[in-house]
Amino acid sequence: MLSLEEVLASGGTGEYELDWPVRGEFLAYHSCGCADACWVAEVRSRRTKAVKARLRCDCEKLYFYRHGREAEQKISDSCSSINDGKIKSEAIRHNMEDLLRQDQLRGR
């Protein structure tokens, strides 16, 4: 498995798997522009490839979507907490885990 930093150094336009601890799922990442400030990370089922959750940055704002919700939600006016971190792949994973945990606590 490649680290996100290796992916970004090599162009980062394809889709790559990031570290994800849940059996039967994977965390897919791809960059969409803005010098890698635009990106999408999705938790998917290994078996069906169905999207379970999505965290994305549109170059500025951070959005979260969970399967079963009507629409994604803006969760921050800035992606800098992820984009400016030392290890972006870990920041993405930790944010996704926290958002999914919060969602479960709310009973969604």
N, C-alpha and C positions, 0 to 999 in steps of 0.2 A: 504494500500500500504506500502510495506517495504522500508526502506531507503537502499541505496547501502551499507552503512556501516554495517547494520544488515545482508545483504546478504553475504558480504565478511566474516563476522564473522562466518557464518554458512556453509561456504565451497564455495559458489558462483559459483558452476558449472552449475546450472540450469539457465533458462532464467527468467528474472524479468522485470516488467514494472517500469520505472522511471517517475517522474513528467514531463508531457508534456502539454503545454497550448492549443494546437490546437484541436478543436472539430473534431471528425471523424478520428483522428490519435492517435497513441500511440508510445512511445519510449521504445523499448525492449533492454535489456542489458544482456550479458552473458560474463563470464570470460573464457578464454581458456588456461591459464597457466601463467608461469613466476611469480608466487606469485601475481597474479591478475594484472600484468603489461601487459598481453596480454588480450585484450577484444574487443568486438564488440558491438556497439550501433546502432540500426536501427529505423528509423521513418517508420512506416507502416500504411496502411489504416486499420481502424477498420473493415470495411465491407469485403474487399477482402484479407486482410493480405499482400498485395503487398508492397514490399520495395520501399519507396520513396527516402530515403537517408540513407547512412551508414557512420559512423565514427568509425575507428578502429585503434588499436595500436597493433603492432606485437612484442611487448616487447621493442622496441626501437623507431621506426618511426611511425608517425601519418598519416593516409590516410583518404581521403574523397571521397565518391561516391554519385552522384545524378542521379536518374533515368533519362534516356534520354541522358546521356553522354556515350561516347564510352568506357571509362575506368576510374577507380578510379585514383585520383591524390595524390601524396605524398605532404602533406602540411607542414610537419615539420620533421626534423631529430631526434626529441625527443618528447616523450609523457610526459615529466616531468611536464609541465604546468598543466596537468590534473592529472596525477598519484600522484604527490607530494602535491597536494592541500589538504586543510583541509576537504572539502566536495566534494569528487570525483563526485558524482551524479549531483551536481549542476554545476560543471565544464564541465561535458559532455553535459548537457542540454544547457548551455550558449554557448559553442563552436558550437554545432549543430545549434542553432538558428542564431548565427552570420554567419556561413557558408551558411546557406540557404538564409539569408537576402542578403549577398554579391552576391550570385548566381542569385537572382531575380534582383538585380540592374544591373547585367551584361546582363540581358535579356535571361537567360537560362531556 
